[in-house]
């Protein structure tokens, strides 16, 4: 019997994501990630912030196993992504929910079919799909839009469809890459309230964002990246990067803060180029 390779890095108990000394370079210029290590425990809500080129997108792609690091160790939900076999990647990704900035909805299908698509990929019985899709659409406030096509929806509604599709298979981890980047302030806040509810129900949530006002209003864990390293990692942190203010209105943060503090504990809760491996 062949001896098992000794694991180089210990995975702290309770972690759903572990990275150790991860480096990733695309060429001989400055590395996109330079020795990044982090632990994310089950049930955390984490913002990843930083200016353009700080390494945020590279980090997300590594967690999705779209990229592999040059050096280091990545374990997500027990899968060692640095050594996972290619045939196991689709199975791994079905533990994740993905929400993109550009929605990635299937333009030739209505809302119901966009969400049902995620269940068809995992071969969920039709009888279950008929129950599950209306339920999740009601949760995100789109029960009456199930026959609509994406081009008939507002940006905020399209992002709610994307969120419904990401959540319908009950992922362990939800990764949201700039989920409010194409939305106005009010719709942005609605989406973040839904993500907060998902997190309260047990899903680990990672959000990449430039929206300083939302980050500072929600008082979650904040990982700040700069030039490929983790500059700061704070519980109940803030995003102080002045060069990345998504909205310039000085009063907007007060609006977010007021809405967040007064929100009920349980408020109601991808596509061209969509890759079904993520469901």
Residue pairs with C-beta under 8 A, 6 or more apart in sequence:
8 20
8 73
9 18
9 20
9 73
9 75
11 18
11 75
12 18
12 39
14 41
14 42
15 39
15 40
15 41
15 42
15 75
16 40
16 41
16 42
16 76
16 77
16 172
16 173
16 204
17 38
17 39
17 40
17 63
17 74
17 75
17 76
17 77
17 173
17 204
17 206
18 38
18 39
18 40
18 73
18 74
18 75
18 76
19 36
19 37
19 38
19 39
19 62
19 72
19 73
19 74
20 37
20 72
20 73
20 74
21 35
21 36
21 37
21 71
21 72
21 73
22 33
22 35
22 36
22 37
22 62
22 69
22 71
22 72
22 73
22 74
23 31
23 33
23 34
23 35
23 36
23 69
23 70
23 71
23 72
24 31
24 32
24 33
24 58
24 62
24 67
24 69
24 70
25 31
25 32
25 70
26 32
30 227
30 228
31 70
31 228
32 55
32 58
32 228
33 55
33 58
33 59
33 62
33 69
33 228
33 229
34 55
34 227
34 228
34 229
35 72
35 229
36 55
36 59
36 72
36 228
36 229
36 230
37 230
38 223
38 230
38 233
40 46
40 204
40 206
41 204
42 172
42 204
43 199
43 202
43 203
43 204
44 199
44 204
44 205
44 221
45 195
45 196
45 199
45 204
45 205
45 207
45 218
45 220
45 221
46 204
46 205
46 206
46 207
46 220
46 221
46 222
46 223
47 207
47 208
47 209
47 215
47 218
47 220
47 221
47 222
47 223
47 237
47 239
48 56
48 59
48 60
48 206
48 207
48 208
48 209
48 223
48 225
49 56
49 208
49 209
49 210
49 212
49 215
49 222
49 223
49 224
49 225
49 239
49 241
49 244
50 56
50 224
50 225
50 226
50 231
50 241
50 244
51 226
51 241
51 243
51 244
53 227
54 225
54 226
54 227
54 228
55 225
55 227
55 228
55 229
56 208
56 225
57 177
57 208
58 67
59 225
60 175
60 177
60 206
60 208
61 67
62 68
62 69
62 74
62 81
63 74
63 76
63 81
63 175
63 206
64 93
64 96
64 98
64 175
64 278
65 81
65 84
65 89
65 92
65 93
68 81
68 82
69 82
72 82
73 80
73 82
74 80
74 81
74 82
75 81
76 92
76 173
77 92
77 95
77 172
77 173
79 88
79 92
81 92
84 92
89 277
90 277
93 277
93 278
93 279
94 121
94 122
94 169
94 277
94 278
94 279
95 171
95 172
95 173
96 171
96 172
96 173
96 174
96 175
96 278
97 166
97 167
97 169
97 171
97 173
97 174
97 175
97 203
97 278
97 279
98 166
98 174
98 175
98 176
98 177
98 270
98 278
99 159
99 162
99 163
99 166
99 174
99 175
99 176
99 177
99 179
99 270
100 162
100 177
100 178
100 179
100 270
101 177
101 178
101 179
101 181
101 182
102 182
103 150
103 155
103 158
103 159
103 161
103 162
103 182
103 270
103 271
104 162
104 270
104 271
104 272
104 273
104 274
105 114
105 150
105 158
105 161
105 162
105 270
105 271
105 272
105 274
106 113
106 114
106 117
106 150
106 271
106 272
106 274
107 149
107 150
107 151
107 272
109 117
109 149
110 146
110 147
110 148
110 149
111 137
111 142
111 145
111 146
111 147
111 148
111 149
111 150
111 153
111 161
112 133
112 137
112 146
112 147
114 150
114 161
114 165
114 271
115 133
115 136
115 137
115 161
115 164
115 165
115 168
116 129
116 133
117 165
117 274
117 276
117 279
118 165
118 166
118 168
118 169
118 276
118 279
119 128
119 129
119 132
119 133
119 168
119 169
119 279
120 129
121 276
121 279
122 169
122 279
124 132
132 168
133 146
133 168
134 143
134 146
136 164
136 167
136 168
136 269
137 143
137 145
137 146
137 164
138 268
139 164
139 167
139 268
139 269
140 160
140 161
140 163
140 164
140 194
140 268
140 269
141 160
141 268
142 157
142 160
142 161
142 164
145 153
145 157
150 158
150 161
153 161
154 187
155 182
155 183
155 184
155 187
156 183
156 184
156 186
156 187
156 190
156 191
159 179
159 180
159 182
159 183
159 187
159 191
160 191
160 194
162 270
162 271
163 179
163 191
163 194
163 195
163 269
165 270
165 279
166 174
166 270
166 279
167 174
167 198
167 203
167 269
169 279
170 203
171 203
172 203
172 204
173 203
173 204
173 205
173 206
174 195
174 198
174 203
174 204
174 205
174 206
175 206
176 195
176 205
176 206
176 207
176 208
176 209
177 208
178 208
178 209
178 210
179 191
179 192
179 195
179 207
179 209
180 187
180 188
180 191
180 192
180 209
180 211
180 214
181 209
181 210
181 246
183 191
185 213
185 247
185 252
185 255
185 256
188 211
188 214
189 214
189 256
189 259
192 207
192 214
192 218
193 259
193 260
193 263
193 267
194 267
194 268
194 269
195 205
195 207
196 218
196 263
197 266
197 267
197 268
197 269
198 205
198 269
199 205
200 265
200 266
209 215
210 244
210 246
211 246
211 247
212 239
212 240
212 241
212 244
212 245
212 246
212 253
213 245
213 246
213 247
213 252
213 253
213 256
214 256
215 222
215 237
215 238
215 239
216 238
216 239
216 253
216 256
217 253
217 256
217 257
217 259
217 260
218 260
219 236
219 237
220 236
220 237
221 233
221 234
221 235
221 236
221 237
222 232
222 233
222 234
222 237
222 238
222 239
223 230
223 232
223 233
224 230
224 231
224 232
224 233
224 237
224 239
224 241
225 231
270 278
